Structure formats: C-alpha cells, structure tokens
Amino acid sequence: MKSTNPKKLRAEMKDYLELAKNEPIRVQRRSGESYVLMNEEAYSKMQIEIMSLQRRLLSMSNILDGEVEEVPSSEDRLKRFKA
C-alpha cells in the first residue's frame, strides 16, 4: 500500500486516483489520523465479503450454541409430497 499526505494528494490527485484503481492509498495527516483511498468497486466487493463472513460466523456461533435444529433427511422432506 502506498502512502502520502494530504498536501501531496491534492497536488497529484489525478495520479493518485489512477494508482487507487489497482491498490489502496493510505493518506496520513500530521495528527496521525490515517485514511484509505480506494476504488469504489473494490470497496463494494470488500463490503460484500465482510457481510458474507459475518453471516457465516453467526451461523457457526448458532451451531456451537445449539440454537439450530437438525435438518431432516431428503427422504423425510419428500414424504409430504408423496400422498
């Protein structure tokens, strides 16, 4: 990840936006605060992946806590359609 400061970012905005298409750019202020400039599509993909991982983690947590019922076998589920 490349790094820059706000002054340099403003001066070379076009170049940094081109770089951000391929990799995140860290912008660090004098106060120590850091921000990340990145492509919106990459950000959206990252958000979707985070939500997916959170759902999986919640599901695993529910399983470990015993909050999930056993799914009946496919034969049991099909019996209701055979009459």
Secondary structure, DSSP 4 states (H G I P E B T S, - for coil): -EEE-HHHHHHTHHHHHHHHTTS-EEEE-TTS-EEEE--HHHHHHHHHHHHHHHHHHHHHHHHHTT--PPPPPHHHHHHTT--
